[in-house]
Amino acid sequence: MSISFNGLGSGLAVSDIVDALVNSEQAPAEARLNTKEASLTTDISAVGALKSALEKVQTSMEALGDSDKYQQRSTSGTDDFISISADEDAQPGSYNVKVDALAQAHKLSSSAFTSDEAIGAGVITIGSGDNSFSTVLSATNTLEDLRDQINNGPFTGNDSNDSVVATIVTSDLGQHLVLTSKETGEENAIKITVQDSDGNNTDTGGLSRLAYDVTDADPLNHTTNLTEVNAAQNAQITIDGTLVVSSSTNEFSNVIDGVDITAKKLHDAADSGDISDISVTENNNNIKSGLSGFIASYNELLELSNTLGASGEDGVGVMAGDSLLRGVMSKLRDTITNSVNVEGNSLSLSQLGVTTDRYGVLSLDSDTLSDQINADVGSVQQFFVGSNDDDGGFAQSFDELMSFYTDSDGIIQNRIDSKTNQLDDLDDQRESLTSKMESLSSRLYAQYNAMDLLVASLNNTSSYVQAQLENMPGVVRQSN
């Protein structure tokens, strides 16, 4: 630590002199660092704004490269009786639909049993649709035991119950076993056969009291020891008054190309004037909305570019003359004028109604676009999306161009990272400058303090010599 004796010997303002000398060294260096920092910060901000604008343009074009958004179908006709949906395979048109029947699950109910009554020993086999399972009952099993075995097993062999739910309903007469198929439709009707321990598998005694089998074509061979509560029933609709369609569920998939219909409610005689009307129209709104979004984002980018690259009487932009800005805007202008080969013919954005004024601003001629869509929407889709035989259409090539600039390892981010590293270097230079100025200050204080002490010593010597001379014999002092 240096100690300053400001002016004790020399009378000089040592602190002021040292501060002035240090500041004369420090101020220009700090000014250079501040200027460099401002330049780097401004560049990072400008290039970051450019990247954001480019990403917005890139995103707007991505929507036009999604093939799933083309030739969609808009449908109308969902009402109290039906609901509908359609995909791109649906052809524009109109139809009327009448719901004749709703799908119904098969339900059977047994006669009454007491809670502790043995229902009979043997094997009972239950089938519904493609599923069939068997379970074994002992002479002491009750209706509740059978219900539990139907729902949870055990079953014989590798059987499993995927098709029937068993419940017990208790009436004034006793307990009734109720079986309901899990799936609707005639093909899921329940069939119950037994191997009764008494040897008679179809009578109304023992386990055969639960037999139900109406699969034989001859009604005389039917076994109906259970009561049918709800018949297994298919849904049925009539299209355009003549075309009858059945389904095991209430869903009719693709009965009209690309159109799915779900029946919800019967049309009865009172609803004859309310037959459901279905209308399918083609929806290509994504093209116009996509192009409009692209044009808006491009024009915003163009305005930003003009501001950043301005050079004239009104001022100079922060990226005036910058090769990055000139390069990306030049490539963009070239790209949006490019043509794409579509089935042997060239197609471009200008042919789709995208026009450019003398300042480069884009606009959309909706009539031209509509004419092109109506004439051949497939070609428009292929222009943007490409076909299965190539690497993609306009949207993909545009995305590849933008990615060169906007990717996390793209040219713009590399520039931002480089400038950020330079900012970090400035921090190191500031610390170095501070250390250097502290060293200079200490050295100057040491030099000036040494000078001050020397001057003080010389002054003391001068005073001593003067006093000795004055006290020598023969020396006459001057009177005041």
Salt bridges, closest charged atoms under 4 A:
GLU37 OE1 - ARG430 NH2 3.15
ASP43 OD1 - ARG415 NH2 2.53
ASP100 OD1 - LYS98 NZ 2.93
GLU117 OE2 - ARG209 NH1 3.06
ASP148 OD1 - ARG147 NE 3.07
GLU228 OE2 - HIS106 NE2 2.77
GLU282 OE1 - ARG73 NH1 3.50
GLU300 OE1 - LYS56 NZ 2.78
ASP322 OD2 - ARG415 NH2 2.48
